[in-house]
Amino acid sequence: MGIVIIEVCDYNLLSSDELEEVFNRPEVAVMSYECMNYCGMCAVRPYAMVNGNRVFGKTREECIEKIKKAVDKELEDFYA
């Protein structure tokens, strides 16, 4: 299990497989759930939860970039 947990809904515009490829690091875990109870949000825009904080973007690419920044911030805070 990683220090940073990225959670994504199975019905989201982002896929857990895509995130696992981007975040193939031992300190990052990508968890996929059938539903994360943010009804409708997953169909509207790509989003994920990073250590409990919602991160979203207008496009998948923008969302992934924001997730990268959130992961880096979490790791920076952890190792500081």
C-alpha positions as CSV (number, residue, x, y, z in Angstrom):
1,M,0.0,0.0,0.0
2,G,1.3,3.4,-0.9
3,I,1.8,6.6,1.1
4,V,-0.4,8.4,-1.4
5,I,-3.7,6.8,-2.3
6,I,-5.5,7.7,-5.5
7,E,-9.1,6.6,-5.6
8,V,-11.1,6.5,-8.8
9,C,-14.6,5.4,-9.7
10,D,-15.0,2.6,-12.4
11,Y,-17.5,4.8,-14.3
12,N,-15.2,7.8,-14.3
13,L,-13.7,9.4,-17.4
14,L,-10.3,8.4,-16.0
15,S,-9.5,4.7,-15.7
16,S,-7.5,3.1,-13.0
17,D,-5.3,1.4,-15.6
18,E,-4.4,4.7,-17.0
19,L,-3.5,6.1,-13.6
20,E,-1.5,3.0,-12.6
21,E,0.6,3.5,-15.7
22,V,1.3,7.1,-14.9
23,F,1.8,6.5,-11.2
24,N,3.9,3.3,-11.3
25,R,5.7,4.1,-8.1
26,P,5.9,2.1,-4.8
27,E,4.7,5.1,-2.7
28,V,1.5,5.5,-4.8
29,A,-1.4,3.2,-4.8
30,V,-4.3,3.4,-7.2
31,M,-7.6,2.1,-5.9
32,S,-10.6,1.5,-8.1
33,Y,-14.2,1.4,-6.8
34,E,-17.5,0.6,-8.5
35,C,-19.0,3.7,-7.0
36,M,-17.5,6.5,-4.8
37,N,-20.9,8.1,-4.0
38,Y,-20.3,11.4,-5.9
39,C,-23.4,10.7,-8.0
40,G,-23.1,12.0,-11.5
41,M,-19.7,13.7,-11.1
42,C,-17.9,10.8,-12.7
43,A,-19.9,11.1,-15.9
44,V,-19.4,14.9,-16.1
45,R,-15.7,15.4,-15.7
46,P,-12.6,13.4,-14.9
47,Y,-11.8,13.3,-11.2
48,A,-10.0,11.3,-8.5
49,M,-9.5,11.4,-4.8
50,V,-5.9,11.9,-3.7
51,N,-5.5,11.1,0.0
52,G,-9.2,12.1,0.5
53,N,-9.0,15.3,-1.5
54,R,-11.0,15.7,-4.7
55,V,-8.9,16.6,-7.8
56,F,-10.7,17.2,-11.1
57,G,-10.1,18.8,-14.5
58,K,-11.9,19.7,-17.7
59,T,-10.0,17.0,-19.6
60,R,-8.3,13.7,-18.7
61,E,-4.9,15.3,-19.4
62,E,-5.6,18.3,-17.2
63,C,-6.9,16.1,-14.4
64,I,-3.8,13.8,-14.5
65,E,-1.5,16.9,-14.4
66,K,-3.4,18.1,-11.3
67,I,-3.2,14.7,-9.7
68,K,0.6,14.6,-10.4
69,K,0.9,18.0,-8.5
70,A,-1.3,16.7,-5.6
71,V,0.8,13.5,-5.4
72,D,4.1,15.5,-5.4
73,K,2.7,17.8,-2.7
74,E,1.6,14.8,-0.5
75,L,5.0,13.2,-0.8
76,E,6.8,16.5,-0.1
77,D,4.7,17.0,3.0
78,F,5.4,13.4,4.1
79,Y,9.1,13.5,3.6
80,A,9.5,17.0,5.0
